[in-house]
Amino acid sequence: MNEIRVIVNGAAGAMGKILCGKIDASECFTLAGAIDIRALESAAAAGVRTAGSPCPLLPSLADYAGDADVLIDFSNHAGTEALLSEAVKRNLPVIICTTGHTEEERQAIISASEKIPVFFSANMSVGVALLTKLVREVSAKFSGDAEIVETHHRRKLDAPSGTALTLAKAVQEARPGSEIVCGRAGQHKRTSSEIGVQSVRMGNIAGIHEVFFGTDTETITLKHEAHDRGVFADGALDAARFLVGKPAGLYNMNDLLGE
């Protein structure tokens, strides 16, 4: 199989640089293009390289004139609609690794997936995908109160994390009528239908997600910890292998796992 040509959107960001480094070191992928709005400020800040040579940093996908097999987006959700619009014009498969999307942006993702293959996941870790599966199973078979605590580095913008919301929705699917409550304050008791979600931001923590199910007599704890943010780049590349050659549609980690 030929090398998969990847465009990285958000190439000047922390995750973008990690992803570009992994592509550069891989025998299966090649960095076809590096996109980042920060190119308008300072291309030198990106530090993006491919095959030992500088890879030009461009401010938008519209500025890229070459060919590619797939685009991986590690930028910001605010640019999703414009990015997908351009990708549809090029018939370019897209892997969206950003979180915090508005309902309008989610609808744009769904609309684009009717024309091109789109892989969309709140967390690109295979381990988190398995955690979500376990959460859904425990929620259906264990009646304990459900609480989710997510911890990330101080620079993360959205709270709660997209992964925490995905886990909460997995509980909700198994417990119709339950309510997701983000943060807790005030003077009132917890309701039995509540799915609590708490966010912690500190230091340089890559990502920890803990899901607790508790009754009066026992507790089940499910936990996933990312030791290095490179795990998300690895997952994105796994998704790229999966997505290339697929028909138009909306894909996620369950599809990657063959479920």
Buried (B, 14 or more C-beta within 10 A) or exposed (E): EEEBBBBBBBBBBEBBBBBBBBBBEBEEBBBBBBBBBBBEEEBEEBBBBBEEEEBBBBBBBBEBEEEBBBBBBBBBBEBBBEBBBBBBEBEBBBBBBBBBBEEEBEEBBEBBBEBBBBBBBBBBBBBBBBBBBBBBEBBEEBEBBBBBBBBBBEEBEBBBBBBBBBBBBBBBEBBEEBEBBBEEEEEEEEEEBBBBBBBEBEEEBBBBBBBBBBEEEEEBEBEBEBEEBBBBBBBBBBBBBBBBEBEBBBBBBEBBEEE
